Each structure stands twice: as structure tokens, then as C-alpha cells.
Amino acid sequence: MHLVKTSITLPDDLLAEAKTLSKNLSALVAESLREYLRQQKVKKAMESFGAWQEEQEDGVSMVNRLRSEGGRDYAGRAD
């Protein structure tokens, strides 16, 4: 894993509280950011559930139709 040094701006009270919880502020920020990103991915997935409920077409038919509309130039592959 490659590490990158960066600078962030935090409110004084937040920084003081974070320092009481961890001696390694970088590790705390990295762990917190990983957890935030994980939660955002879960939230995005949860919001997408049921998005296709209103569709009258079944999944296989829809995929076949979409593939045939523009030739086979999906995923960088042409006929």
C-alpha cells in the first residue's frame, strides 16, 4: 500500500477529541474514512433495490434488447 501525505483542516474541538482517542491521528482518519466510504456504498446499494420493479420486461429480454440496439460495441468489443 502506497501512502500519501496530505493536509486536512479540522475544527479545534474535533482534533482535540480525536487525539484523546488515538495516538495515531493518521490511522484514525484512515479508519474513519474507510468506514464512511463503506457506509456510502451500502447506502447506494440499498437505494438501488427495487429500481427495476416498474419494468414490464424481464431481465434477460432487457439485456438482449440493449445489446442489440447499438451493435456489440459494449465493453470496447465491436462485431
Phi, psi and omega in degrees: 000129179269130180260144179234130177278134181219169179239133177232157179248126181233150172296147182306314184294324178293317178297316180298317180293320179298320180293335177285338182267336185211138175280341182248092183297322179299317179294320179297316179295317180298314180297317180295319180293320176300316180294319178299313180296320177299315180297322179294322178295318178296316180300315180297317179296317181296322180292335182276344179299131178084002183297335183257010183302324184281349182292136178272339185269139178285163186302316182296315179297320180295315180298315179298319178296313181298320179294325183279340184296319184244028186074202180250039181269027175272151180057029176074011181250126178256158178303000000 
